[in-house]
Amino acid sequence: MSEMTPEPISGRTALVTGGGNGLGRAMCRALSEAGARVIATGRNQSALDETIAELPIRGRAVTCDVADPDAVRELIGQLTDEHVSILVNNAGVAGPVAPLTEIEPADWDAVFAANVRGTYLMCRAFLPAMTERGSGNVVNIASVSGKRPLERRTPYCASKTAVLGLTTTLAAEVGPLGVAVNSLSPGPVDGPRMARNFRLEAERTGKTAEQAEAEFVSRAALGRMVTEEEVGAALVAMLRMPGLCAADIDLSAGMVGR
């Protein structure tokens, strides 16, 4: 096969799951600023509408629970007039914060449904059109927590490890057909989710939330968390990197290295 060269981002259509807030919204913004037309999906229509309203290029907001096969099938039907060539699988949940022996099977399954099955269903839905065209990009949002221990977070860590395995295997399947599949593994991202985790850790240990945060970020080489904007910039950079396939990009401020 001839060398795979990245398509320009400008003028392409990108579908971002979990696009209603946080990382999803930041990545939608970064893609739009790079010239892509963005379709944001998620379960909250008003949040998705807010995301799309912020973008410099007019996009589209469509509700979908990516863990539900029927909902994904309906999404495909709604997007028959779209040529999605960038798929960003970002939708996911943090899951319980507790020892494994205290985690209920239903809570475990809910994490894997959102974080792994949703990624699988979206790839299954949108890859055929990409492989038929002989081009496209899939970026799965994993986590450094899929590569190192994170106490009391076994469902989340295990689900993100699964996303890494899904990525490399899928890349081997569809890379020869012209589609590049990669993963992006953010470290702790400054925002409401991490603030919640620090509050929970403070309650468990008797520390203040500020102490819990300081102890946590001290594990990173840069001594800080990454920002949502940095994750968006990393996504755009990945799409512009020739030859990037079956790769995982770590964006953790040095958390894995420590």
N, C-alpha and C positions, 0 to 999 in steps of 0.2 A: 504494500500500500504506500502511496505517496505520503510525504511529511504532513502531519497535522498542524495547521497554522490557525491561530485563534481568529475568529471573526471579530470585526469591530463591534463594540457594544452598542454604539449609536444606531438607531433604527430597528433594533431587535426587540422582541417581546419577552419579558421576564415574568415568570410566575413565582411569587414568594408566599409560602405558607406561613401561618402565624404572623401575618403582616399588620395586625391591628395595633401593636404597641411594642415597646422595648426594642430588642434587637431587630425584630422583623420590620418595624417602622424605619429604623435607621438604615437597614439594608435596602429597603424600597427607595428611600431618599437618595442613597448613594448611587443606585442603579439609574434612577431617573436623572440625576445630575450628570451621569456619564452618557446620557442620551438614549437610554432604553425606555420603552413604554412598559409600565409595570401593571401587572394584575396582582392584587393583594387578596389572599384568601384567609379565612379564619372563621370563628364561630360568632363573632360580635359585629353585626353590620355597621352599627354607628361608629365603632372604633376603626373599622376598615375605611369608612367614608372619611373620617378625620385624616387617616394616613394619605389617602388619595388627594384630598384637598390641599395637602402641603406640598405636593410634588410639582416640579417645574414643567414636566410634560404630563399632559392629562392621561390618567390611567383608568383602571377599572377595579371595583371592589365587588367580590363575589363570596358569599358565605359558603363554608364547607367544613364539615368535621372530617378531617383527613383520615381518621381511624375507622370511619364507617364506609364500607365498600359501596353501599347504595348512594351515599352522598358524593363519593368520588365519581361514581358513574354519572350522576346527575351533573356534576361539574363539567365533565367532558362534553356532555350534551349542550351545556350553556356556552361552551367555548369553541364550538365547531367552526366559527368564523375567525378564530385566532391561530396564529402560527407561533406557538410557544417554542423558543429555541434556547431559553435559559430557565432551568428549574432549580429553585433554591428551597430545599426541604429544611425549614426552620421550626415548624410547629412542634411543640413539645411541652411537657410538664415536669416540674421539679420533683414531685412525689413526696412521700413521707420522710421525715427526719427522725429516725428511730433505729434501735438495734434490729438486725434482721429477724431475730426471734419474736419481735413484737409487731412485725409487719404482716398485715392480713393479705391473703392471696388476692383478694379483689383489688387492693391498693397496688400490689405488685403488677397485676395484669393491666391496670389502668395506665401505669407508666409505660409499659412495653407497647400498649396499643397506640398511644400518642407518639412515642419517640421512635419506635421501630416499625410497627405495622403501618403507620401513616406514611413513613418514608417509602416503604415497599409499595404501598398502593399507589402513591403518586408517581413513582418511577414506572410502575407497571402500566399506568394510564397514559403517560406522556412520552415515554421513550419510543414507542413504535413510530410515531410521526418523525421524530428526530433521526432514527436509524434509516427510515425510508428516504429522508432528504440527504442523509450522509453527513450530517453536522449537528452540533448542539453541545450544550454544557449542562451538567448536573453538579450542583454543589450541595452536599449534605452537611448540615451543621451538627457537628459532634461536640466534644468537650475534652479538655484536659483531664476531666474526671473519668474519662474512659481509659486513661493511660496511667493513672496513679491512684493510690488509695484516698478515699474521702470518708472518714468515719461516720457511721450512722446514715449513709446514703447509698446502700447497696443497690436498690432498684434503679436509681438514676445512673450510677456508675456502670452497672451491667448493661443497661440499655444503650449507653453511649459507646461502650466497647462493641456492642452488636452493630451499631451504625458504622463504625470503622471497618468491621469485617464485611459488611454489606457493600461498602464503597469500593474496596479493593477488588472484591470478586466481580462486582457489576462492571467495573472498569475493564477487567479482562474480557468480559463478555461483549461489551458494546464499543470498546475502543477501536477494534478493527473495523467497525462500521462507521467510524467518524465522530463518535460522541465521547467527549472527555468527561469522566466522572472523578470528582475529588471531594475531599472533606475539609472543613475548616473547624478547628478546635479552639474556641475561645477559652481563656482562663476565666476567673471570676470577673464579672462585668459590673462596674459601678452602677448601681441603680436599686429599684425597690426590692427585687428578688434577693439580692445579697443583704440588703438592710434587714429583711425578714429573717434571713439565716443568722445574722449576727444577734438579733433579738432573741431568737430561740436558743442560741448557744449561751447567751448571757443568763437566760432563765435556768438553763441546765447546770451551769457551772458557778453561778453566783457572781460572775464578773459583770462589768458594765458592757453595754453594746459596743462602746468605743474601745474598750480593752480587747474584746473579742475580735473586732476588726483589725486592730493594730497587730495582734498576734498572728492573725491569718495572713495579712499582706506581707508580714516579715519573711514569709516563706518564698516570696517572689524576688528574683534577682534585682528587679527595678524597684522593689519595695512599694508597689502600688497595684491596683487593679487596672484592667484595660477599660476603655470607654466604648460605648455603643458606636460612636463615630469611627473609632479605630477598626471595629469589626466590619463596618460598612466599607471602609477604605480597603481593607484586606480582601474582601470579596471581589471588589472591582479589580484589584491588582491580580488576583488569581485568574480572572477571566481574560486578562491581557497577557498572561504568561505562556509563551509558546512551549509546546511539549509537556505541559503539566497534565498528568493523567495518573490515576491510582495513587495520588499523593494526599497526605494530610498535612495541613499547614497549622502549626502551633502558634497561637497568639495569646500568650499567657503572662507577659511581662517577666518571663523567666521562671514561672511556677514549676514547670516540669523539671527544669534543670536543678531545682533545689530539693 
